[in-house]
């Protein structure tokens, strides 16, 4: 009996020690397909390239050169295996030609777009070339703007693949070299292209929502399935010194309240609204303007300021296709990146200052 009790004690002690070891190593532990911490990826070099459009007014056809369309077309020209495009609006001839050329040399090319824009000339031209196209066939919009190349590179941001988006409107785009991020966007693309799962019908199955890429913490979310507004409110509630934003549409009460509350707590809040939507009765412009510690302006681009960006404490950047609205959060198809890097944020701060200086 004594030996049996001693054996039981030893077994319990062993289990306790095992639990301590497991708990201590939990942030790096992966088992049974579950991840308790961010997945680490070391690209071995520069893993992102940022781009900001430079609109001119008045715009002229002769200025339509050297833009994002040419850069994306050049990236597609290097594709070896696959190019998947999710574009709310697509009318770029240069990119359509690059996609067609890729298709003709054996690259697997696919396109998802919004029903409202399926008749654009560029969409029809790639269809005629034999590239399959899927549209969402619903009232809410497929608002994503991303491209996945060879399962290892992702282009995303606020940039619509249009002439206006490239040469008239204020936009941002980021090209990311990351196999894990590419898997995330590929999973979202497959839902739409293969399963015809859009909006609230899209499953929450992002493989790697939290990563560390080259030592930088990155979060990746898709709306509406990932409850993005809730996550953004949590980020804003953690702001300690400043919040800066550039918003095409900002009507989400919860996000607006989070900014107002932080301003009342002493955090500096500055923002630029797209002038066409600032005075909308649902806009947060008027409510924020009334709060001490908040300074908001309307943009100065006679065309459109199309950014959807939040910068928190000069080191956390929220970017993507996601407008700060209930529609984006609950009905549309959207994608969001959260990047925690002062170096990365510095580029967006520079763009914010440029847009801020031109605002009124």
Residue, then its C-alpha position, 0 to 999 in steps of 0.5 A: x500500500x505504501x509503494x502504491x501511495x508513493x507511486x501515486x504521489x510521484x505520478x501526480x508530481x510528474x504531471x504537475x511538473x509537466x503542466x508547469x513546463x507546458x504553461x511556461x512554454x505556452x507562447x511558443x507551443x503548437x499542438x493539435x493544430x492550435x496556436x496559442x501565440x503569434x506564428x513567427x516568420x523570418x523573411x530574411x530581408x526587406x519584407x514590405x514595400x509601401x506606396x502612396x499615390x500622388x494626385x494632381x489637380x487638374x488631372x490629365x491623361x499625360x500624368x498617368x504614368x509611373x503609378x501603382x498600376x505599372x508597379x503591380x503589373x511588373x510584379x504580375x509579370x514575374x509570377x510563376x504559378x498563380x495570381x489571385x485578384x480580389x478587386x472591388x473595382x477594376x479598370x486598369x488596362x496595364x494590369x489587365x494586360x499583365x494578367x492576360x499575359x500571365x494566363x497565356x504563359x501558364x500561370x493560374x489567374x483568377x479574379x473576384x469582383x463586385x457585381x456592381x463593377x463586373x461589366x468594367x472593360x478590364x474585367x470583360x477583357x480578362x474574361x475574354x482571355x479565358x481568365x475565370x471571374x466570380x462576382x458576389x451577386x448581392x446588394x452589399x459589396x465585395x469591397x476587398x482590394x488584394x492580390x496574392x502572387x505565387x502564394x508568397x506575396x500580397x498586395x493590399x491597402x485602400x487602393x482600388x485597381x482603377x485609373x481614378x484610384x491610381x492617379x486622382x485619389x489619395x490611396x495607400x498600398x503595401x506589397x508584403x513578402x510573407x508566405x503566412x500572410x499569403x495563406x491568410x489572403x488565399x484562404x479568404x479568396x478561396x471562400x469567395x471564388x470556390x465556395x461563393x461565401x461572401x459577407x456574413x456567410x464567410x467563415x472565420x477561418x484565417x490560418x494565421x490572424x497573429x504573426x511576427x514577421x521579421x520581428x514585427x507584430x502583425x494582425x490580419x482580420x477579415x470582415x464581417x466574420x472577425x468582428x473587426x470594429x471590436x478589435x479596433x475599439x480595443x486598440x484605440x482604448x489602449x492609446x496613450x499619447x495620440x491617435x491620427x486617422x484618415x477616413x474616407x467614410x467614418x460613421x461607426x459609433x463605437x469607433x467614434x466613441x472610443x476616440x472621443x473617450x481617449x481624447x477626454x482622457x488626454x490623448x491627442x486625436x487628429x483626423x482628416x475626413x473625406x469632404x464628400x462624406x464629412x457632413x453626412x448626418x451619420x458621420x462622426x465628423x461633427x461629434x468628434x469636432x465638439x470634443x476638446x482634444x480632438x482636431x478634425x479637418x476635411x481633405x483638400x483633394x478636389x477628387x477623393x481622399x480614399x485612405x482608411x488608416x488609423x495610426x496609434x501612438x506613432x507605432x501601430x498602423x491599421x490599414x486595408x479596405x475597411x471603412x470605419x462604418x457599420x456596413x464595412x463591419x457587418x455586411x461587406x467583404x473587407x480586409x484589415x492589417x494591424x502593423x506594430x512598428x515605429x519604422x512602418x508607422x513613420x511612413x504613414x505619419x509622413x503621408x498623414x502630415x501631407x494630407x493634413x497640411x492640404x486639408x481644411 
